[in-house]
Amino acid sequence: MTAFIFPDILMGIVNGTEWIFIIAIVAIIIFGAKKIPELARSLGKASSEYEKAKAMAANELEKIKGMGVTTSNDSEKLREVAATLGIDHAGKTDSELRALIQSKINERVDKH
């Protein structure tokens, strides 16, 4: 019984490997052999930049959360962060801005 299962597993692996080769050949035809490493490099850079920005935003948010009492400088920073995220900060308190910023960051993280 196990002798019949092994060829089925082997055929599944070969079929998957064939698809990888087909996709690689199509990519080489479309982009060219010299362009593929450049595309991979730029994709890696974009991914690392996204991760850095996400970490920086999370750190800033933790700093803002941990402060408790805000100074005018903190309020300015909150308004700058809100403006950067596209949040209308007119007439909102610092605690309202914190909540809006948190929800906007969570929204963006969930999308990615």
Gaussian input, Z-matrix of N, CA and C with variables (Angstrom, degrees):
# hf/3-21g

backbone

0 1
 N
 C     1     B1
 C     2     B2     1     A1
 N     3     B3     2     A2     1     D1
 C     4     B4     3     A3     2     D2
 C     5     B5     4     A4     3     D3
 N     6     B6     5     A5     4     D4
 C     7     B7     6     A6     5     D5
 C     8     B8     7     A7     6     D6
 N     9     B9     8     A8     7     D7
 C    10    B10     9     A9     8     D8
 C    11    B11    10    A10     9     D9
 N    12    B12    11    A11    10    D10
 C    13    B13    12    A12    11    D11
 C    14    B14    13    A13    12    D12
 N    15    B15    14    A14    13    D13
 C    16    B16    15    A15    14    D14
 C    17    B17    16    A16    15    D15
 N    18    B18    17    A17    16    D16
 C    19    B19    18    A18    17    D17
 C    20    B20    19    A19    18    D18
 N    21    B21    20    A20    19    D19
 C    22    B22    21    A21    20    D20
 C    23    B23    22    A22    21    D21
 N    24    B24    23    A23    22    D22
 C    25    B25    24    A24    23    D23
 C    26    B26    25    A25    24    D24
 N    27    B27    26    A26    25    D25
 C    28    B28    27    A27    26    D26
 C    29    B29    28    A28    27    D27
 N    30    B30    29    A29    28    D28
 C    31    B31    30    A30    29    D29
 C    32    B32    31    A31    30    D30
 N    33    B33    32    A32    31    D31
 C    34    B34    33    A33    32    D32
 C    35    B35    34    A34    33    D33
 N    36    B36    35    A35    34    D34
 C    37    B37    36    A36    35    D35
 C    38    B38    37    A37    36    D36
 N    39    B39    38    A38    37    D37
 C    40    B40    39    A39    38    D38
 C    41    B41    40    A40    39    D39
 N    42    B42    41    A41    40    D40
 C    43    B43    42    A42    41    D41
 C    44    B44    43    A43    42    D42
 N    45    B45    44    A44    43    D43
 C    46    B46    45    A45    44    D44
 C    47    B47    46    A46    45    D45
 N    48    B48    47    A47    46    D46
 C    49    B49    48    A48    47    D47
 C    50    B50    49    A49    48    D48
 N    51    B51    50    A50    49    D49
 C    52    B52    51    A51    50    D50
 C    53    B53    52    A52    51    D51
 N    54    B54    53    A53    52    D52
 C    55    B55    54    A54    53    D53
 C    56    B56    55    A55    54    D54
 N    57    B57    56    A56    55    D55
 C    58    B58    57    A57    56    D56
 C    59    B59    58    A58    57    D57
 N    60    B60    59    A59    58    D58
 C    61    B61    60    A60    59    D59
 C    62    B62    61    A61    60    D60
 N    63    B63    62    A62    61    D61
 C    64    B64    63    A63    62    D62
 C    65    B65    64    A64    63    D63
 N    66    B66    65    A65    64    D64
 C    67    B67    66    A66    65    D65
 C    68    B68    67    A67    66    D66
 N    69    B69    68    A68    67    D67
 C    70    B70    69    A69    68    D68
 C    71    B71    70    A70    69    D69
 N    72    B72    71    A71    70    D70
 C    73    B73    72    A72    71    D71
 C    74    B74    73    A73    72    D72
 N    75    B75    74    A74    73    D73
 C    76    B76    75    A75    74    D74
 C    77    B77    76    A76    75    D75
 N    78    B78    77    A77    76    D76
 C    79    B79    78    A78    77    D77
 C    80    B80    79    A79    78    D78
 N    81    B81    80    A80    79    D79
 C    82    B82    81    A81    80    D80
 C    83    B83    82    A82    81    D81
 N    84    B84    83    A83    82    D82
 C    85    B85    84    A84    83    D83
 C    86    B86    85    A85    84    D84
 N    87    B87    86    A86    85    D85
 C    88    B88    87    A87    86    D86
 C    89    B89    88    A88    87    D87
 N    90    B90    89    A89    88    D88
 C    91    B91    90    A90    89    D89
 C    92    B92    91    A91    90    D90
 N    93    B93    92    A92    91    D91
 C    94    B94    93    A93    92    D92
 C    95    B95    94    A94    93    D93
 N    96    B96    95    A95    94    D94
 C    97    B97    96    A96    95    D95
 C    98    B98    97    A97    96    D96
 N    99    B99    98    A98    97    D97
 C   100   B100    99    A99    98    D98
 C   101   B101   100   A100    99    D99
 N   102   B102   101   A101   100   D100
 C   103   B103   102   A102   101   D101
 C   104   B104   103   A103   102   D102
 N   105   B105   104   A104   103   D103
 C   106   B106   105   A105   104   D104
 C   107   B107   106   A106   105   D105
 N   108   B108   107   A107   106   D106
 C   109   B109   108   A108   107   D107
 C   110   B110   109   A109   108   D108
 N   111   B111   110   A110   109   D109
 C   112   B112   111   A111   110   D110
 C   113   B113   112   A112   111   D111
 N   114   B114   113   A113   112   D112
 C   115   B115   114   A114   113   D113
 C   116   B116   115   A115   114   D114
 N   117   B117   116   A116   115   D115
 C   118   B118   117   A117   116   D116
 C   119   B119   118   A118   117   D117
 N   120   B120   119   A119   118   D118
 C   121   B121   120   A120   119   D119
 C   122   B122   121   A121   120   D120
 N   123   B123   122   A122   121   D121
 C   124   B124   123   A123   122   D122
 C   125   B125   124   A124   123   D123
 N   126   B126   125   A125   124   D124
 C   127   B127   126   A126   125   D125
 C   128   B128   127   A127   126   D126
 N   129   B129   128   A128   127   D127
 C   130   B130   129   A129   128   D128
 C   131   B131   130   A130   129   D129
 N   132   B132   131   A131   130   D130
 C   133   B133   132   A132   131   D131
 C   134   B134   133   A133   132   D132
 N   135   B135   134   A134   133   D133
 C   136   B136   135   A135   134   D134
 C   137   B137   136   A136   135   D135
 N   138   B138   137   A137   136   D136
 C   139   B139   138   A138   137   D137
 C   140   B140   139   A139   138   D138
 N   141   B141   140   A140   139   D139
 C   142   B142   141   A141   140   D140
 C   143   B143   142   A142   141   D141
 N   144   B144   143   A143   142   D142
 C   145   B145   144   A144   143   D143
 C   146   B146   145   A145   144   D144
 N   147   B147   146   A146   145   D145
 C   148   B148   147   A147   146   D146
 C   149   B149   148   A148   147   D147
 N   150   B150   149   A149   148   D148
 C   151   B151   150   A150   149   D149
 C   152   B152   151   A151   150   D150
 N   153   B153   152   A152   151   D151
 C   154   B154   153   A153   152   D152
 C   155   B155   154   A154   153   D153
 N   156   B156   155   A155   154   D154
 C   157   B157   156   A156   155   D155
 C   158   B158   157   A157   156   D156
 N   159   B159   158   A158   157   D157
 C   160   B160   159   A159   158   D158
 C   161   B161   160   A160   159   D159
 N   162   B162   161   A161   160   D160
 C   163   B163   162   A162   161   D161
 C   164   B164   163   A163   162   D162
 N   165   B165   164   A164   163   D163
 C   166   B166   165   A165   164   D164
 C   167   B167   166   A166   165   D165
 N   168   B168   167   A167   166   D166
 C   169   B169   168   A168   167   D167
 C   170   B170   169   A169   168   D168
 N   171   B171   170   A170   169   D169
 C   172   B172   171   A171   170   D170
 C   173   B173   172   A172   171   D171
 N   174   B174   173   A173   172   D172
 C   175   B175   174   A174   173   D173
 C   176   B176   175   A175   174   D174
 N   177   B177   176   A176   175   D175
 C   178   B178   177   A177   176   D176
 C   179   B179   178   A178   177   D177
 N   180   B180   179   A179   178   D178
 C   181   B181   180   A180   179   D179
 C   182   B182   181   A181   180   D180
 N   183   B183   182   A182   181   D181
 C   184   B184   183   A183   182   D182
 C   185   B185   184   A184   183   D183
 N   186   B186   185   A185   184   D184
 C   187   B187   186   A186   185   D185
 C   188   B188   187   A187   186   D186
 N   189   B189   188   A188   187   D187
 C   190   B190   189   A189   188   D188
 C   191   B191   190   A190   189   D189
 N   192   B192   191   A191   190   D190
 C   193   B193   192   A192   191   D191
 C   194   B194   193   A193   192   D192
 N   195   B195   194   A194   193   D193
 C   196   B196   195   A195   194   D194
 C   197   B197   196   A196   195   D195
 N   198   B198   197   A197   196   D196
 C   199   B199   198   A198   197   D197
 C   200   B200   199   A199   198   D198
 N   201   B201   200   A200   199   D199
 C   202   B202   201   A201   200   D200
 C   203   B203   202   A202   201   D201
 N   204   B204   203   A203   202   D202
 C   205   B205   204   A204   203   D203
 C   206   B206   205   A205   204   D204
 N   207   B207   206   A206   205   D205
 C   208   B208   207   A207   206   D206
 C   209   B209   208   A208   207   D207
 N   210   B210   209   A209   208   D208
 C   211   B211   210   A210   209   D209
 C   212   B212   211   A211   210   D210
 N   213   B213   212   A212   211   D211
 C   214   B214   213   A213   212   D212
 C   215   B215   214   A214   213   D213
 N   216   B216   215   A215   214   D214
 C   217   B217   216   A216   215   D215
 C   218   B218   217   A217   216   D216
 N   219   B219   218   A218   217   D217
 C   220   B220   219   A219   218   D218
 C   221   B221   220   A220   219   D219
 N   222   B222   221   A221   220   D220
 C   223   B223   222   A222   221   D221
 C   224   B224   223   A223   222   D222
 N   225   B225   224   A224   223   D223
 C   226   B226   225   A225   224   D224
 C   227   B227   226   A226   225   D225
 N   228   B228   227   A227   226   D226
 C   229   B229   228   A228   227   D227
 C   230   B230   229   A229   228   D228
 N   231   B231   230   A230   229   D229
 C   232   B232   231   A231   230   D230
 C   233   B233   232   A232   231   D231
 N   234   B234   233   A233   232   D232
 C   235   B235   234   A234   233   D233
 C   236   B236   235   A235   234   D234
 N   237   B237   236   A236   235   D235
 C   238   B238   237   A237   236   D236
 C   239   B239   238   A238   237   D237
 N   240   B240   239   A239   238   D238
 C   241   B241   240   A240   239   D239
 C   242   B242   241   A241   240   D240
 N   243   B243   242   A242   241   D241
 C   244   B244   243   A243   242   D242
 C   245   B245   244   A244   243   D243
 N   246   B246   245   A245   244   D244
 C   247   B247   246   A246   245   D245
 C   248   B248   247   A247   246   D246
 N   249   B249   248   A248   247   D247
 C   250   B250   249   A249   248   D248
 C   251   B251   250   A250   249   D249
 N   252   B252   251   A251   250   D250
 C   253   B253   252   A252   251   D251
 C   254   B254   253   A253   252   D252
 N   255   B255   254   A254   253   D253
 C   256   B256   255   A255   254   D254
 C   257   B257   256   A256   255   D255
 N   258   B258   257   A257   256   D256
 C   259   B259   258   A258   257   D257
 C   260   B260   259   A259   258   D258
 N   261   B261   260   A260   259   D259
 C   262   B262   261   A261   260   D260
 C   263   B263   262   A262   261   D261
 N   264   B264   263   A263   262   D262
 C   265   B265   264   A264   263   D263
 C   266   B266   265   A265   264   D264
 N   267   B267   266   A266   265   D265
 C   268   B268   267   A267   266   D266
 C   269   B269   268   A268   267   D267
 N   270   B270   269   A269   268   D268
 C   271   B271   270   A270   269   D269
 C   272   B272   271   A271   270   D270
 N   273   B273   272   A272   271   D271
 C   274   B274   273   A273   272   D272
 C   275   B275   274   A274   273   D273
 N   276   B276   275   A275   274   D274
 C   277   B277   276   A276   275   D275
 C   278   B278   277   A277   276   D276
 N   279   B279   278   A278   277   D277
 C   280   B280   279   A279   278   D278
 C   281   B281   280   A280   279   D279
 N   282   B282   281   A281   280   D280
 C   283   B283   282   A282   281   D281
 C   284   B284   283   A283   282   D282
 N   285   B285   284   A284   283   D283
 C   286   B286   285   A285   284   D284
 C   287   B287   286   A286   285   D285
 N   288   B288   287   A287   286   D286
 C   289   B289   288   A288   287   D287
 C   290   B290   289   A289   288   D288
 N   291   B291   290   A290   289   D289
 C   292   B292   291   A291   290   D290
 C   293   B293   292   A292   291   D291
 N   294   B294   293   A293   292   D292
 C   295   B295   294   A294   293   D293
 C   296   B296   295   A295   294   D294
 N   297   B297   296   A296   295   D295
 C   298   B298   297   A297   296   D296
 C   299   B299   298   A298   297   D297
 N   300   B300   299   A299   298   D298
 C   301   B301   300   A300   299   D299
 C   302   B302   301   A301   300   D300
 N   303   B303   302   A302   301   D301
 C   304   B304   303   A303   302   D302
 C   305   B305   304   A304   303   D303
 N   306   B306   305   A305   304   D304
 C   307   B307   306   A306   305   D305
 C   308   B308   307   A307   306   D306
 N   309   B309   308   A308   307   D307
 C   310   B310   309   A309   308   D308
 C   311   B311   310   A310   309   D309
 N   312   B312   311   A311   310   D310
 C   313   B313   312   A312   311   D311
 C   314   B314   313   A313   312   D312
 N   315   B315   314   A314   313   D313
 C   316   B316   315   A315   314   D314
 C   317   B317   316   A316   315   D315
 N   318   B318   317   A317   316   D316
 C   319   B319   318   A318   317   D317
 C   320   B320   319   A319   318   D318
 N   321   B321   320   A320   319   D319
 C   322   B322   321   A321   320   D320
 C   323   B323   322   A322   321   D321
 N   324   B324   323   A323   322   D322
 C   325   B325   324   A324   323   D323
 C   326   B326   325   A325   324   D324
 N   327   B327   326   A326   325   D325
 C   328   B328   327   A327   326   D326
 C   329   B329   328   A328   327   D327
 N   330   B330   329   A329   328   D328
 C   331   B331   330   A330   329   D329
 C   332   B332   331   A331   330   D330
 N   333   B333   332   A332   331   D331
 C   334   B334   333   A333   332   D332
 C   335   B335   334   A334   333   D333

   B1=1.4455
   B2=1.5313
   B3=1.3448
   B4=1.4567
   B5=1.5173
   B6=1.3220
   B7=1.4653
   B8=1.5181
   B9=1.3238
   B10=1.4576
   B11=1.5265
   B12=1.3153
   B13=1.4566
   B14=1.5333
   B15=1.3191
   B16=1.4610
   B17=1.5337
   B18=1.3599
   B19=1.4732
   B20=1.5252
   B21=1.3378
   B22=1.4631
   B23=1.5225
   B24=1.3199
   B25=1.4659
   B26=1.5193
   B27=1.3212
   B28=1.4593
   B29=1.5222
   B30=1.3165
   B31=1.4627
   B32=1.5286
   B33=1.3267
   B34=1.4584
   B35=1.5165
   B36=1.3284
   B37=1.4582
   B38=1.5197
   B39=1.3173
   B40=1.4598
   B41=1.5206
   B42=1.3250
   B43=1.4602
   B44=1.5261
   B45=1.3146
   B46=1.4625
   B47=1.5103
   B48=1.3307
   B49=1.4598
   B50=1.5228
   B51=1.3162
   B52=1.4627
   B53=1.5234
   B54=1.3293
   B55=1.4583
   B56=1.5246
   B57=1.3087
   B58=1.4637
   B59=1.5252
   B60=1.3279
   B61=1.4658
   B62=1.5260
   B63=1.3123
   B64=1.4659
   B65=1.5241
   B66=1.3280
   B67=1.4646
   B68=1.5273
   B69=1.3320
   B70=1.4645
   B71=1.5256
   B72=1.3167
   B73=1.4690
   B74=1.5247
   B75=1.3211
   B76=1.4672
   B77=1.5337
   B78=1.3318
   B79=1.4673
   B80=1.5210
   B81=1.3197
   B82=1.4696
   B83=1.5227
   B84=1.3094
   B85=1.4667
   B86=1.5261
   B87=1.3274
   B88=1.4663
   B89=1.5304
   B90=1.3237
   B91=1.4556
   B92=1.5293
   B93=1.2867
   B94=1.4598
   B95=1.5152
   B96=1.3234
   B97=1.4685
   B98=1.5212
   B99=1.3312
   B100=1.4713
   B101=1.5238
   B102=1.3171
   B103=1.4559
   B104=1.5330
   B105=1.3035
   B106=1.4694
   B107=1.5365
   B108=1.3530
   B109=1.4677
   B110=1.5313
   B111=1.3250
   B112=1.4686
   B113=1.5267
   B114=1.3325
   B115=1.4612
   B116=1.5293
   B117=1.3154
   B118=1.4698
   B119=1.5296
   B120=1.3189
   B121=1.4566
   B122=1.5320
   B123=1.3297
   B124=1.4627
   B125=1.5249
   B126=1.3230
   B127=1.4578
   B128=1.5283
   B129=1.3179
   B130=1.4650
   B131=1.5151
   B132=1.3365
   B133=1.4671
   B134=1.5218
   B135=1.3257
   B136=1.4665
   B137=1.5240
   B138=1.3134
   B139=1.4585
   B140=1.5273
   B141=1.3285
   B142=1.4696
   B143=1.5223
   B144=1.3311
   B145=1.4672
   B146=1.5267
   B147=1.3128
   B148=1.4617
   B149=1.5255
   B150=1.3266
   B151=1.4652
   B152=1.5291
   B153=1.3362
   B154=1.4694
   B155=1.5215
   B156=1.3361
   B157=1.4670
   B158=1.5257
   B159=1.3171
   B160=1.4639
   B161=1.5281
   B162=1.3322
   B163=1.4651
   B164=1.5253
   B165=1.3356
   B166=1.4731
   B167=1.5248
   B168=1.3393
   B169=1.4582
   B170=1.5243
   B171=1.3031
   B172=1.4652
   B173=1.5302
   B174=1.3356
   B175=1.4650
   B176=1.5206
   B177=1.3243
   B178=1.4658
   B179=1.5251
   B180=1.3067
   B181=1.4572
   B182=1.5247
   B183=1.3235
   B184=1.4667
   B185=1.5259
   B186=1.3171
   B187=1.4698
   B188=1.5185
   B189=1.3289
   B190=1.4627
   B191=1.5254
   B192=1.3286
   B193=1.4663
   B194=1.5240
   B195=1.3188
   B196=1.4512
   B197=1.5169
   B198=1.3111
   B199=1.4563
   B200=1.5198
   B201=1.3105
   B202=1.4554
   B203=1.5111
   B204=1.3362
   B205=1.4587
   B206=1.5243
   B207=1.3338
   B208=1.4570
   B209=1.5200
   B210=1.3023
   B211=1.4619
   B212=1.5144
   B213=1.3213
   B214=1.4615
   B215=1.5250
   B216=1.3371
   B217=1.4560
   B218=1.5253
   B219=1.3300
   B220=1.4619
   B221=1.5287
   B222=1.3111
   B223=1.4586
   B224=1.5238
   B225=1.3178
   B226=1.4643
   B227=1.5318
   B228=1.3296
   B229=1.4625
   B230=1.5304
   B231=1.3303
   B232=1.4585
   B233=1.5275
   B234=1.3200
   B235=1.4647
   B236=1.5302
   B237=1.3339
   B238=1.4659
   B239=1.5276
   B240=1.3305
   B241=1.4665
   B242=1.5271
   B243=1.3367
   B244=1.4610
   B245=1.5270
   B246=1.3277
   B247=1.4635
   B248=1.5220
   B249=1.3287
   B250=1.4580
   B251=1.5251
   B252=1.3169
   B253=1.4672
   B254=1.5273
   B255=1.3477
   B256=1.4605
   B257=1.5195
   B258=1.3242
   B259=1.4634
   B260=1.5232
   B261=1.3308
   B262=1.4688
   B263=1.5230
   B264=1.3232
   B265=1.4661
   B266=1.5210
   B267=1.3170
   B268=1.4644
   B269=1.5260
   B270=1.3414
   B271=1.4530
   B272=1.5124
   B273=1.3070
   B274=1.4643
   B275=1.5340
   B276=1.3155
   B277=1.4628
   B278=1.5234
   B279=1.3314
   B280=1.4581
   B281=1.5258
   B282=1.3192
   B283=1.4633
   B284=1.5330
   B285=1.3293
   B286=1.4643
   B287=1.5245
   B288=1.3386
   B289=1.4611
   B290=1.5240
   B291=1.3333
   B292=1.4605
   B293=1.5280
   B294=1.3341
   B295=1.4652
   B296=1.5340
   B297=1.3350
   B298=1.4655
   B299=1.5242
   B300=1.3364
   B301=1.4652
   B302=1.5282
   B303=1.3216
   B304=1.4672
   B305=1.5204
   B306=1.3209
   B307=1.4685
   B308=1.5278
   B309=1.3273
   B310=1.4685
   B311=1.5300
   B312=1.3183
   B313=1.4708
   B314=1.5233
   B315=1.3266
   B316=1.4689
   B317=1.5238
   B318=1.3325
   B319=1.4577
   B320=1.5196
   B321=1.3258
   B322=1.4613
   B323=1.5206
   B324=1.3204
   B325=1.4627
   B326=1.5223
   B327=1.3405
   B328=1.4698
   B329=1.5196
   B330=1.3288
   B331=1.4638
   B332=1.5179
   B333=1.3294
   B334=1.4778
   B335=1.4781
   A1=110.65
   A2=117.95
   A3=119.99
   A4=112.13
   A5=118.48
   A6=121.65
   A7=110.45
   A8=117.66
   A9=120.95
   A10=111.89
   A11=118.41
   A12=122.70
   A13=110.81
   A14=118.55
   A15=122.17
   A16=113.22
   A17=119.91
   A18=118.49
   A19=112.43
   A20=118.47
   A21=120.83
   A22=110.84
   A23=117.22
   A24=121.45
   A25=109.84
   A26=117.15
   A27=121.75
   A28=110.93
   A29=118.27
   A30=121.86
   A31=110.63
   A32=117.88
   A33=121.29
   A34=111.41
   A35=117.32
   A36=121.62
   A37=110.47
   A38=116.81
   A39=120.73
   A40=110.08
   A41=116.99
   A42=119.81
   A43=111.20
   A44=117.95
   A45=121.01
   A46=111.61
   A47=116.20
   A48=120.99
   A49=110.61
   A50=116.87
   A51=119.91
   A52=111.08
   A53=116.55
   A54=119.82
   A55=111.10
   A56=117.04
   A57=119.84
   A58=110.32
   A59=116.26
   A60=119.91
   A61=111.46
   A62=117.00
   A63=120.70
   A64=110.46
   A65=116.94
   A66=121.04
   A67=110.25
   A68=117.84
   A69=121.16
   A70=111.23
   A71=117.81
   A72=121.42
   A73=110.58
   A74=117.52
   A75=120.97
   A76=110.14
   A77=117.64
   A78=120.95
   A79=110.68
   A80=117.57
   A81=120.95
   A82=110.00
   A83=117.62
   A84=120.88
   A85=110.45
   A86=117.14
   A87=120.58
   A88=111.70
   A89=118.32
   A90=121.61
   A91=113.83
   A92=117.99
   A93=120.97
   A94=109.83
   A95=115.70
   A96=120.48
   A97=112.15
   A98=118.67
   A99=120.91
   A100=112.00
   A101=117.47
   A102=120.92
   A103=112.69
   A104=118.67
   A105=121.86
   A106=112.49
   A107=120.56
   A108=118.56
   A109=112.64
   A110=117.09
   A111=120.01
   A112=110.69
   A113=116.39
   A114=120.20
   A115=111.34
   A116=116.49
   A117=120.55
   A118=110.67
   A119=116.93
   A120=121.80
   A121=111.04
   A122=116.54
   A123=119.15
   A124=111.51
   A125=117.74
   A126=120.51
   A127=110.75
   A128=117.22
   A129=121.10
   A130=112.34
   A131=116.66
   A132=120.65
   A133=110.89
   A134=116.57
   A135=120.25
   A136=110.82
   A137=116.59
   A138=120.85
   A139=111.17
   A140=116.62
   A141=119.16
   A142=111.42
   A143=118.35
   A144=120.99
   A145=110.80
   A146=116.62
   A147=120.43
   A148=110.49
   A149=116.68
   A150=120.45
   A151=111.43
   A152=116.89
   A153=120.26
   A154=110.92
   A155=116.64
   A156=120.34
   A157=110.88
   A158=116.75
   A159=120.62
   A160=110.64
   A161=116.55
   A162=120.62
   A163=111.15
   A164=116.56
   A165=119.83
   A166=111.16
   A167=117.18
   A168=120.78
   A169=110.41
   A170=117.19
   A171=120.67
   A172=110.56
   A173=117.25
   A174=120.39
   A175=111.32
   A176=117.01
   A177=120.34
   A178=110.58
   A179=116.16
   A180=119.86
   A181=111.06
   A182=117.50
   A183=120.44
   A184=111.10
   A185=116.47
   A186=119.77
   A187=110.45
   A188=115.82
   A189=120.34
   A190=110.34
   A191=117.23
   A192=120.65
   A193=111.67
   A194=117.07
   A195=122.03
   A196=114.62
   A197=118.29
   A198=120.15
   A199=112.84
   A200=118.18
   A201=120.07
   A202=111.77
   A203=117.16
   A204=122.29
   A205=107.78
   A206=115.61
   A207=119.22
   A208=110.80
   A209=115.05
   A210=121.42
   A211=107.67
   A212=116.56
   A213=119.05
   A214=110.47
   A215=117.40
   A216=120.83
   A217=110.63
   A218=116.44
   A219=120.89
   A220=110.53
   A221=116.28
   A222=120.04
   A223=110.87
   A224=115.92
   A225=120.02
   A226=110.25
   A227=116.01
   A228=119.66
   A229=111.06
   A230=116.42
   A231=120.41
   A232=110.52
   A233=116.19
   A234=119.98
   A235=111.32
   A236=117.00
   A237=120.14
   A238=110.68
   A239=116.49
   A240=120.54
   A241=109.70
   A242=116.48
   A243=120.40
   A244=110.70
   A245=116.75
   A246=120.23
   A247=110.73
   A248=116.70
   A249=120.73
   A250=111.08
   A251=116.27
   A252=120.75
   A253=112.81
   A254=116.54
   A255=119.89
   A256=113.49
   A257=116.94
   A258=121.87
   A259=108.37
   A260=116.63
   A261=120.72
   A262=108.06
   A263=116.94
   A264=120.57
   A265=113.28
   A266=117.71
   A267=120.75
   A268=110.48
   A269=115.83
   A270=121.87
   A271=115.28
   A272=118.84
   A273=121.31
   A274=109.90
   A275=115.23
   A276=119.89
   A277=109.57
   A278=115.16
   A279=119.55
   A280=111.96
   A281=116.84
   A282=119.42
   A283=110.95
   A284=117.59
   A285=120.34
   A286=110.40
   A287=115.88
   A288=120.13
   A289=111.27
   A290=116.78
   A291=120.14
   A292=110.82
   A293=115.80
   A294=120.50
   A295=111.02
   A296=116.70
   A297=120.35
   A298=111.45
   A299=116.23
   A300=120.61
   A301=109.73
   A302=116.73
   A303=120.85
   A304=110.90
   A305=116.81
   A306=119.45
   A307=111.09
   A308=117.47
   A309=120.70
   A310=111.10
   A311=116.94
   A312=120.53
   A313=109.87
   A314=117.34
   A315=120.57
   A316=110.76
   A317=116.95
   A318=122.28
   A319=110.96
   A320=115.74
   A321=120.87
   A322=111.55
   A323=117.30
   A324=120.20
   A325=109.96
   A326=116.83
   A327=120.38
   A328=111.63
   A329=117.29
   A330=120.25
   A331=111.01
   A332=116.99
   A333=120.14
   A334=107.93
   D1=-43.80
   D2=-179.99
   D3=-68.61
   D4=-24.51
   D5=178.21
   D6=-65.23
   D7=-28.61
   D8=-179.91
   D9=-81.46
   D10=-25.63
   D11=-179.38
   D12=-75.63
   D13=-38.84
   D14=-176.55
   D15=-57.80
   D16=-46.82
   D17=178.09
   D18=-62.21
   D19=-33.02
   D20=178.27
   D21=-65.64
   D22=-41.77
   D23=178.02
   D24=-64.69
   D25=-44.71
   D26=179.74
   D27=-61.30
   D28=-41.09
   D29=179.50
   D30=-65.78
   D31=-36.11
   D32=177.28
   D33=-64.43
   D34=-39.44
   D35=178.99
   D36=-68.10
   D37=-43.67
   D38=-179.89
   D39=-63.26
   D40=-42.26
   D41=179.54
   D42=-63.08
   D43=-40.72
   D44=177.89
   D45=-65.81
   D46=-40.36
   D47=178.74
   D48=-65.32
   D49=-39.27
   D50=178.03
   D51=-60.36
   D52=-40.40
   D53=179.89
   D54=-65.20
   D55=-37.05
   D56=177.65
   D57=-61.93
   D58=-43.84
   D59=178.22
   D60=-64.06
   D61=-41.24
   D62=179.46
   D63=-62.24
   D64=-45.28
   D65=179.46
   D66=-63.82
   D67=-41.83
   D68=178.78
   D69=-62.60
   D70=-42.03
   D71=179.75
   D72=-65.96
   D73=-42.34
   D74=178.21
   D75=-63.32
   D76=-41.50
   D77=178.27
   D78=-62.61
   D79=-40.62
   D80=178.90
   D81=-65.85
   D82=-39.84
   D83=179.11
   D84=-65.47
   D85=-43.89
   D86=-176.87
   D87=-72.21
   D88=-49.82
   D89=-172.81
   D90=-97.17
   D91=-23.26
   D92=-174.78
   D93=89.87
   D94=151.69
   D95=-174.91
   D96=-66.84
   D97=-30.92
   D98=-177.76
   D99=-78.42
   D100=-25.61
   D101=-174.84
   D102=-82.10
   D103=-27.04
   D104=-175.37
   D105=-61.25
   D106=-45.53
   D107=177.38
   D108=-63.56
   D109=-34.54
   D110=177.51
   D111=-65.23
   D112=-42.30
   D113=178.11
   D114=-63.35
   D115=-42.30
   D116=179.30
   D117=-64.99
   D118=-40.71
   D119=179.25
   D120=-63.60
   D121=-45.71
   D122=-179.48
   D123=-68.02
   D124=-33.94
   D125=175.67
   D126=-65.54
   D127=-40.22
   D128=177.00
   D129=-64.27
   D130=-41.78
   D131=178.32
   D132=-64.16
   D133=-44.20
   D134=179.65
   D135=-61.85
   D136=-40.37
   D137=179.58
   D138=-64.80
   D139=-43.29
   D140=179.96
   D141=-68.55
   D142=-36.79
   D143=176.78
   D144=-63.85
   D145=-40.17
   D146=177.90
   D147=-62.13
   D148=-44.80
   D149=179.91
   D150=-63.51
   D151=-40.25
   D152=177.89
   D153=-62.84
   D154=-45.53
   D155=-179.23
   D156=-64.19
   D157=-39.07
   D158=178.85
   D159=-64.00
   D160=-42.21
   D161=179.26
   D162=-66.52
   D163=-41.35
   D164=178.91
   D165=-63.16
   D166=-42.12
   D167=179.19
   D168=-64.19
   D169=-40.89
   D170=179.07
   D171=-65.45
   D172=-40.81
   D173=177.86
   D174=-63.65
   D175=-44.13
   D176=178.59
   D177=-61.42
   D178=-41.78
   D179=179.60
   D180=-64.31
   D181=-40.35
   D182=177.59
   D183=-63.94
   D184=-39.52
   D185=177.23
   D186=-62.08
   D187=-44.49
   D188=-179.03
   D189=-64.75
   D190=-41.77
   D191=179.50
   D192=-63.65
   D193=-41.62
   D194=-174.02
   D195=-74.09
   D196=-13.88
   D197=-174.38
   D198=-77.12
   D199=-33.12
   D200=179.68
   D201=74.31
   D202=-85.11
   D203=179.66
   D204=-83.73
   D205=134.27
   D206=-177.77
   D207=-105.34
   D208=146.70
   D209=173.11
   D210=-102.28
   D211=176.30
   D212=179.91
   D213=-64.09
   D214=-33.66
   D215=177.78
   D216=-64.87
   D217=-39.29
   D218=177.64
   D219=-65.82
   D220=-40.11
   D221=178.41
   D222=-62.74
   D223=-38.98
   D224=177.87
   D225=-64.23
   D226=-42.53
   D227=178.41
   D228=-62.56
   D229=-42.17
   D230=177.96
   D231=-59.42
   D232=-44.16
   D233=-179.28
   D234=-67.32
   D235=-35.32
   D236=176.83
   D237=-65.87
   D238=-44.44
   D239=179.33
   D240=-64.05
   D241=-42.18
   D242=179.05
   D243=-61.97
   D244=-43.33
   D245=179.32
   D246=-64.34
   D247=-39.08
   D248=178.83
   D249=-62.59
   D250=-37.16
   D251=-179.50
   D252=-84.51
   D253=-1.88
   D254=178.54
   D255=82.18
   D256=25.70
   D257=179.88
   D258=-98.21
   D259=132.30
   D260=176.79
   D261=-75.50
   D262=116.18
   D263=-174.78
   D264=-99.66
   D265=1.54
   D266=-177.58
   D267=-66.56
   D268=127.50
   D269=175.52
   D270=74.15
   D271=13.31
   D272=-178.93
   D273=-106.40
   D274=145.26
   D275=176.84
   D276=-78.25
   D277=167.34
   D278=179.57
   D279=-61.76
   D280=-40.15
   D281=-179.59
   D282=-67.22
   D283=-36.33
   D284=176.16
   D285=-65.20
   D286=-41.67
   D287=178.34
   D288=-62.99
   D289=-42.02
   D290=178.36
   D291=-58.11
   D292=-45.30
   D293=-179.31
   D294=-64.01
   D295=-42.29
   D296=179.38
   D297=-65.92
   D298=-41.58
   D299=178.93
   D300=-63.63
   D301=-44.53
   D302=179.14
   D303=-59.52
   D304=-45.44
   D305=-178.73
   D306=-66.91
   D307=-36.96
   D308=179.02
   D309=-66.73
   D310=-41.34
   D311=178.43
   D312=-65.92
   D313=-43.57
   D314=177.88
   D315=-60.98
   D316=-38.65
   D317=177.58
   D318=-59.28
   D319=-47.03
   D320=-177.61
   D321=-69.44
   D322=-38.18
   D323=179.44
   D324=-67.06
   D325=-39.52
   D326=-179.93
   D327=-66.13
   D328=-31.62
   D329=179.95
   D330=-69.47
   D331=-29.45
   D332=-176.48
   D333=-103.59

